[in-house]
Amino acid sequence: MIELLAGPYGPLVIFCLRFVDVSLGTMRFLLVTRGQRLPAALIGFVEILIWITAAGAAIQNLSSPLHLVGYAGGFSFGTWSGVWLEERLALGTATVQAFCGEGDSEVVGALRALGIGVTKSVGEGLDGPVQVISAVVQRQALPRVIKTIETVDPDAFITVYDARVRRGWLPKVRRK
């Protein structure tokens, strides 16, 4: 293994190792922030084994600029791919809030037709009263929920933030 990492293919192997370990590290961090301890710990174990190998190879070849570029490039692309992968997996839940004017009833009805529990309250915006519509949904359902809100009320102001659900249940969003 040492010969492979020190040889002409070493920078490419180091790049690939860093790409994988940083992608895993990004996923691990995001799982930790969502309270997913066991998957985060298992990913961390694999991540650090890969990191030790890549870092050791880069340190042993400090005189080779290509090895250092492979290490840094793998880190950079690994960060990008970790975020991309997490977006595709869409793990966890999110709270969606829509601040609506006149079309609030239709937005509530459209979301409830998807099987989403919606809470509606009254608020005061810059230009007067608004209806605040809140829903906690699986992150995988976010694109459909946002599209539904925007279709019914194109002027709605929408915010989305991560949520950690302690009690209750979240149904799957029904397809039409």
N, C-alpha and C positions, 0 to 999 in steps of 0.2 A: 504493500500500500504506500509506503514511504517513497519508493522509487517512482510510482505513478504520480504522486503529488509533487515531486521535485523535478520530474521530467518535462518535456515540451507540452504535454497535455495537462500539466499541473494547474496552470491558471484557469483553464476551462473547468476542471474538476472542482477547484476551489470556488469558482463562480457558482456552479451548480449547487454545491453544498451550502453556500451562503444564501442562495436564492431559496432553497428549501427551508433552512433553519430560520431565516427572517420571516418568511411567509408563515411558518408555524408560530413564531413568536408574536406576530401581529394577531393571529387567530387566538392564541393563548391569552393575550392581554384583553382582547374584546370579550372572551368568555369569562375572564375574571371579573370584569366590570359588570357582567350580567349575572354574576353569582353562580356560574357553572364550575364548581371547584374540581370535581373529579376529571372531567374532560380536559380542563386546563392543566391539571397536574400531569396527566398522561402525555399531553402534547409537550409540556415543559421538559419531561424526561427525554423524549426523543430529540427535541430541539437542542438541548445542551450537549447531548452526545455528538450530534452533527457539528455544533459550534466548536467543540474542543478539537475535533479533527481538522476543521477548516482553519481555525485560528492557529493551531500548532503548525500546520503546513505553511501558512503565510509567514509566521514568525521565523521558521527555519529557512525561509527563502526571502528574507528581507532585502537581499542584494538584487533581486529580480523585480524590476518595475512591473512586468506582466503579472506576476503573482499578486502584487499589491493591487493592481487594477482589477484583477479577477475577484479579489476579496471585496473591494469597495463596490464594484459593479454588481456583484451578487447581493450585497446589502441593499443597494438602491432598488434594484428590480424586485428583490424579495419584499421590500416594504410596499411597493406598488401592487404586487400580485396578492399580498396578504389582504390588503384593503379591498381589492377587486373580488377576491374569493369570499370574503365576509359579506360583501354586498349581495353576491349571488346566493349565498346560503340563507341570508336574511334571518338569522337566529334571534329569538326573543320576541319581545312585545314592544309596542310603541303607543304613545298617546297622540291622537290626532285631534287638534282643535280647529274648528272653522268659525270665524267671526263673520256672521251673515247679517245682511240687512233684511230686505223684504222676503227673500226666498227661503227663509229658515224652515218653514213647515215642509216644503218639498224636499229639502236636503235631509231632514230627519226621516221622512217617509222613505226616501230612496235608500238611505243607509240601513234602515230597519228591514227593508225588503231584501237586503243582502244577508240578513241574519245578524246584524251588528247591534249590540246594545248601545244606545245613545243617551247621553244626558244633555239636557238643554237648560240653559239659564240666561238671564238677562244681564247685559252689561252696558256700560256707557263708553262709547268710543269718542274720537275727536269730533265727529260730526253728529253726535247724538246716540240714541239707543241702538244697541246691536244684540243679536242673539248669539250666544256662545254655545256651540255644539261640540261636545267632547265624546270621544270613543277610544277605548283601549282595544287594539287589534294585534294579531300576529303580524310581524314585520313582512312576512311573505304576502300579506293582503294589502299592504300599503299602496302599491300602484293602483289597484282597483278602487280602493276607497278614495284616494285623491282624485282619480279620474271622475268618479261618481259625483263628488262635491263640485269639481270644476264644471262638469256638464250641466248640473242643475243650477248652480250659482257661480257664473264666471267671475263675479266680483268678490267672492269670498276670500278673506285673508286666512291662510292655512298655516298652522305651525305643527311640527312633528318633533317629538322628543322621545328618548328611550324611557321605558317604564318597566319596573320590576313588580310583578303581580304577586301578592302574598295570599290572597284568598279569592274565591270566585271562580268563574270559568269563562273561557273564551271559545265561542263556537267557530267552526270553520266558516269562512265566507262562502255563501251560496253562489253558484254560477248561474247566470241567466241563460 
